Amino acid sequence: MDSAMSSFFIVFGIIILAIVVLIVASMWKIFEKAGQPGWAAIVPIYNLYILTKIIGKPGWWVLLMIIPYLNIIFMIWAYNLLSKSFGKDTGFTVGLVLLGIVFFPILAFDKSIVYQGPAGNPSAGLGDQIQSIGADIR
């Protein structure tokens, strides 16, 4: 019985390790496609900061992404903006959230998917977003 359990845990551990390597390689490639350093994908917290740069949101979003429960909302929002940054729609966002093990490698390794700028708008930098706050009120 002990032999069967240890074999199970070894196989399970190898499968989990393969999944982690796949996701890290995918994030590395996504960062490189967006013009950011790929190694940033493996640095905790800093990878969230780089993600905010890719999606065109301010750096203080990192704080919102590490607050429990609030992080769920902001990570889903960030995934939506990430999919838009690569020219995908809301359906792809649902795939990133629910089947990330499939959709992150698609986003990373599909040659036809290219970075189009923050949230799919190449001309919209962070300065444009800040200046546009309240513009419709005037």
C-alpha positions, -999 to +999 in steps of 0.1 A: +000+000+000+028+024+008+045+017-025+013+025-044+008+058-025+043+069-030+041+061-067+009+081-069+024+111-052+055+110-075+034+108-106+011+136-093+041+157-084+056+153-119+023+163-135+020+194-113+056+204-121+049+200-158+018+223-155+038+249-136+066+249-162+040+252-190+023+282-173+057+299-165+069+294-200+036+308-214+038+339-192+075+344-201+065+343-238+035+366-233+057+392-215+083+390-244+055+394-270+044+426-252+079+440-253+087+433-216+115+412-202+105+375-201+124+369-169+100+392-151+073+365-153+091+345-126+096+373-101+068+375-076+049+408-073+072+423-100+054+402-126+021+418-115+037+452-120+048+443-155+013+429-162-001+463-153+022+479-177+012+455-205-025+461-199-021+499-195-031+503-159-012+522-131+013+504-109-008+508-078-031+481-092-005+457-078-018+465-043-053+457-053-042+424-068-026+412-036-056+421-013-076+389-006-110+387-023-104+420-041-077+403-060-102+379-077-120+409-092-089+427-103-072+396-118-103+388-139-103+424-150-066+423-157-071+390-178-098+408-197-075+437-205-047+412-213-069+394-239-079+428-254-043+438-255-037+408-278-068+415-299-090+389-283-125+393-269-145+385-237-148+348-247-110+345-246-111+362-211-134+335-199-110+309-213-081+325-195-100+325-162-115+291-163-090+271-185-058+290-181-038+259-187-051+259-223-055+296-231-023+310-217-002+287-240-025+297-269-019+334-262+018+328-258+027+304-286+003+312-314+022+333-340-009+349-353-017+366-319+003+398-316+004+425-289-017+455-300-010+479-271-027+484-238-062+470-240-059+467-277-054+504-283-018+510-294-020+548-290-035+548-255-007+552-230-012+556-193-010+594-197-039+594-221-060+574-197-052+598-168-059+629-189-092+614-202-107+611-166-136+634-164-132+646-200-168+638-208-180+660-180-167+692-195 
